[in-house]
C-alpha cells in the first residue's frame, strides 16, 4: 500500500499564481480550486489509493504565540484567501480525506499523517507531496519520501542529504541557523547553508556544537565569529528550532484505512456546477469506474 499526503495550502497558492482567473456562478474567482481538484484527480488517476490533503483552515497557529514575526495571513490576496474554505469543501465532495488545521499547521498534519502511516506495517511507502523545506524532516530512508510533484522530483533520505548537506533529523536545526523566510524567522547572523550543513553533518544538532570553535572537528570559514553568535543567541536559535520542528500530534485519525479513496460523493456534481467545471466530476467518476468503485 502507498499513502500520499498532500499540502493543500501549497497547492492552492501554486495554482492561484499559475492559472488565469475563472469565475464561478456567483462571479467569484475559483481558478485555484479547480486547479487543485484537477491536480488531485491526476494523482488518483495515476494510481493513488490512500490520499489525505492537509489545509490551513486558518493561517495563524500556535507558533504565532512563540514568535511575533511568524507568518500570518497579512498580504495574502483576498481572491486567494477566499478560496481556502471552499477548497476544503470541494475536496471532501471529491471523496478525499481533508485535515483542516486550526491550532496546528498543514505541515504538522502531514508530519502526523506520515507518523501514523509509518506505524502501519501494511504501508510500503509514504509520499509527502510538497516541496517545503521543513517537510524534509519527515523523510525516513526510502519508505517516507518527499515529492515535488511540480518538478517531478522525489527525495529519499540520501536525496535530502544531497540537497541540504544534513540528515532529515537535522532539518529543524539547519533551519534554525539559516532561517526560513517563508515562515518568517531569520536564523542567526552570519550563518549560511555551508556553515550550518558542515557543522550539523558532524554534530547532528545545534545543541551538540561545541561552544569553543577550537574544538570544532570541521573547518568552517569565520568559525570564531559564528561561535560567538551562536553562544550569544543560543536561546533564540533553540526557539527557531522549535518553530521549525513539525508536530506529530495533530488529529489526522488513527487508521490509514480511513484515507482510502472510494470515489466521489454525490455532492461533487453540485460543487462542480457552482465552479462551472462539470468535466471534473465526470473525470472523477471515470477514475472511480476504472477501479470498479461503487458510488457512495
C-alpha positions in Angstrom: 0.0 0.0 0.0 1.2 3.5 -0.8 0.0 6.6 1.0 0.0 10.1 -0.5 -0.4 13.1 1.9 -0.7 16.4 0.1 0.0 20.0 1.2 -3.3 21.6 0.1 -2.3 25.1 1.1 0.8 24.9 -1.1 -1.3 23.5 -4.0 -3.8 26.3 -3.7 -1.1 29.0 -3.8 0.7 27.3 -6.7 -2.4 27.1 -8.8 -3.6 30.6 -7.9 -0.4 32.1 -9.4 -0.2 29.7 -12.3 -3.7 29.8 -13.7 -5.8 32.6 -15.3 -8.9 33.7 -13.3 -12.1 31.6 -13.6 -15.3 32.8 -12.1 -17.9 30.5 -10.5 -21.7 31.1 -10.9 -21.6 34.0 -8.5 -18.6 35.7 -10.2 -16.0 34.7 -7.6 -12.6 33.6 -8.8 -12.2 29.8 -8.3 -9.4 29.0 -10.7 -7.1 27.8 -7.9 -9.8 25.4 -6.5 -10.3 24.0 -10.0 -6.5 23.6 -10.4 -6.1 21.7 -7.1 -9.0 19.4 -7.8 -7.5 18.6 -11.2 -4.1 18.0 -9.6 -5.6 15.6 -7.0 -7.5 13.8 -9.8 -4.2 13.4 -11.6 -2.8 11.8 -8.5 -5.8 9.4 -8.3 -5.7 8.7 -12.0 -2.1 7.8 -11.6 -3.0 5.0 -9.2 -3.0 6.7 -5.7 -5.4 4.8 -3.4 -4.9 6.4 0.0 -4.8 10.1 -0.1 -5.1 12.9 2.6 -4.9 16.6 2.0 -3.9 19.0 4.8 -5.0 22.6 4.7 -4.5 25.7 6.8 -8.1 26.4 7.8 -6.7 29.5 9.5 -3.3 31.0 8.7 -2.1 31.6 12.2 -1.2 28.8 14.5 0.3 28.2 18.0 3.7 29.3 16.5 2.5 32.9 16.3 2.4 32.9 20.1 6.0 31.8 20.2 7.5 34.3 17.7 5.9 37.6 16.9 7.4 37.6 13.4 6.0 34.3 12.4 3.9 34.2 9.2 0.4 35.5 9.2 -2.4 36.0 6.7 -1.3 39.6 6.1 -0.6 40.3 2.5 -2.5 37.3 1.0 -4.6 38.5 -1.8 -8.3 38.5 -1.0 -9.2 36.5 -4.1 -6.8 33.8 -3.0 -7.8 33.8 0.7 -11.5 33.5 -0.3 -10.7 30.1 -1.9 -9.3 28.5 1.2 -12.5 27.1 2.8 -14.4 26.4 -0.5 -11.4 24.2 -1.5 -11.8 22.1 1.6 -15.5 21.6 0.8 -14.7 20.7 -2.8 -12.0 18.2 -1.8 -14.4 16.5 0.6 -17.0 16.3 -2.1 -14.4 14.6 -4.3 -14.2 12.0 -1.6 -10.7 12.8 -0.4 -9.8 12.9 3.3 -9.2 16.5 4.4 -7.4 17.7 7.5 -8.4 21.2 8.3 -5.8 22.7 10.7 -6.6 25.5 13.2 -4.2 25.2 16.2 -1.6 23.4 14.1 -0.4 24.0 10.5 -0.9 21.9 7.4 2.7 20.8 7.6 2.1 19.4 11.1 -0.8 17.4 9.8 1.4 16.0 7.0 4.0 15.0 9.6 1.4 13.5 11.8 -0.1 11.5 8.9 3.4 10.3 8.0 3.9 9.1 11.6 0.5 7.2 11.6 1.3 5.6 8.2 4.8 4.7 9.4 3.3 2.7 12.2 1.1 0.6 9.8 3.1 -2.4 8.6 0.8 -2.6 5.5 2.1 0.7 4.2 5.1 0.2 1.9 5.7 3.9 1.2 4.5 7.3 2.4 4.8 10.2 -0.1 4.8 13.7 1.4 3.7 15.8 -1.5 5.2 19.3 -1.0 8.5 21.0 -1.8 8.6 22.9 1.5 12.0 22.7 3.2 10.7 21.9 6.6 8.9 18.8 5.4 12.3 17.2 4.6 12.5 16.3 8.3 9.7 13.7 7.7 11.8 11.6 5.3 13.0 8.2 6.5 15.1 6.0 4.3 13.1 5.2 1.2 9.9 4.5 3.0 9.0 8.1 3.7 9.9 10.3 0.8 9.2 13.9 -0.1 7.8 14.6 -3.5 7.9 17.8 -5.5 5.1 17.0 -7.9 5.5 20.2 -10.0 9.1 19.4 -10.8 8.6 15.6 -10.7 11.4 15.1 -8.1 11.4 12.6 -5.2 13.7 13.0 -2.3 14.6 9.9 -0.2 17.0 10.2 2.8 20.0 10.3 0.5 18.3 13.0 -1.6 17.7 15.2 1.5 21.4 14.9 2.4 22.4 15.8 -1.1 20.0 18.8 -1.1 20.8 20.2 2.4 24.0 18.5 3.4 22.4 17.2 6.6 20.2 14.2 7.5 16.4 14.7 7.8 16.5 14.7 11.6 18.8 17.8 11.5 16.5 19.9 9.3 15.0 21.8 12.2 18.5 22.7 13.4 19.5 23.6 9.9 16.5 26.0 9.5 17.1 27.4 13.0 20.6 28.5 11.9 19.9 29.7 8.3 16.3 30.8 8.8 13.2 30.2 6.8 11.9 33.4 5.2 8.6 31.6 4.1 7.8 31.1 7.8 9.1 34.4 9.0 12.1 33.7 11.1 15.6 34.9 10.1 18.1 32.4 11.5 21.3 33.6 13.1 23.5 36.4 11.7 26.4 35.2 9.6 25.2 31.6 9.5 24.6 30.2 6.0 23.9 26.9 4.4 27.6 25.9 4.1 28.5 26.6 7.7 25.3 25.1 9.1 25.4 21.9 7.0 29.1 21.4 7.7 28.7 21.5 11.5 25.4 19.7 11.6 26.7 16.9 9.4 29.3 16.3 12.1 27.3 17.1 15.3 23.7 16.5 14.3 22.1 19.1 16.5 22.9 22.7 17.3 22.9 21.8 21.0 25.8 19.4 20.3 28.0 22.0 18.5 30.9 22.8 20.9 31.0 26.3 22.3 34.7 26.6 21.7 35.3 26.9 17.9 38.8 25.4 18.5 37.1 22.1 19.3 35.2 22.0 16.1 36.3 19.0 14.1 35.4 20.5 10.8 36.8 23.6 9.1 34.3 26.5 8.8 35.1 29.9 7.5 34.7 32.6 10.2 34.4 30.0 12.9 35.2 32.3 15.9 32.5 34.8 14.8 29.9 32.1 14.2 30.6 30.5 17.6 30.3 33.9 19.2 26.9 34.5 17.5 25.7 31.0 18.5 26.7 31.5 22.1 25.1 34.9 22.3 21.9 33.8 20.6 21.6 30.2 21.7 18.2 30.8 23.2 16.9 32.4 20.0 18.3 29.5 18.0 16.5 27.0 20.1 13.3 29.0 19.7 13.8 28.9 15.9 14.4 25.2 16.1 11.2 24.7 18.0 9.3 26.8 15.3 10.8 24.6 12.6 10.1 21.3 14.3 6.9 19.8 13.0 4.5 18.3 15.4 3.2 14.7 15.0 0.2 15.0 17.4 -2.2 16.8 15.0 -5.5 15.0 14.7 -5.4 13.1 11.5 -7.2 10.0 12.8 -5.6 6.7 13.8 -6.2 4.5 10.7 -4.7 4.7 7.3 -7.8 2.8 6.1 -9.9 5.9 6.6 -7.8 7.7 3.9 -8.7 5.3 1.1 -10.4 7.0 -1.8 -13.8 5.3 -2.5 -14.9 7.5 -5.3 -16.6 10.9 -5.4 -19.6 11.8 -3.2 -23.0 12.7 -4.6 -22.2 16.4 -3.7 -19.5 16.6 -6.3 -21.9 17.3 -9.1 -23.3 20.4 -7.3 -19.9 21.6 -6.4 -18.6 21.3 -9.9 -21.7 23.0 -11.2 -21.0 26.0 -9.0 -17.4 26.0 -10.1 -18.6 25.8 -13.7 -16.4 22.7 -14.0 -18.6 19.8 -14.9 -15.8 17.9 -16.6 -14.0 17.5 -13.2 -17.0 15.5 -11.8 -17.1 13.4 -15.0 -13.3 12.7 -14.7 -13.7 11.6 -11.0 -16.5 9.2 -12.0 -14.4 7.8 -14.8 -11.4 7.1 -12.5 -13.7 5.5 -10.0 -15.3 3.4 -12.7 -12.0 2.1 -13.9 -11.4 0.9 -10.3 -14.9 -0.6 -10.1 -15.7 1.6 -7.1 -19.3 1.6 -6.0 -20.9 5.0 -5.8 -21.3 6.4 -2.3 
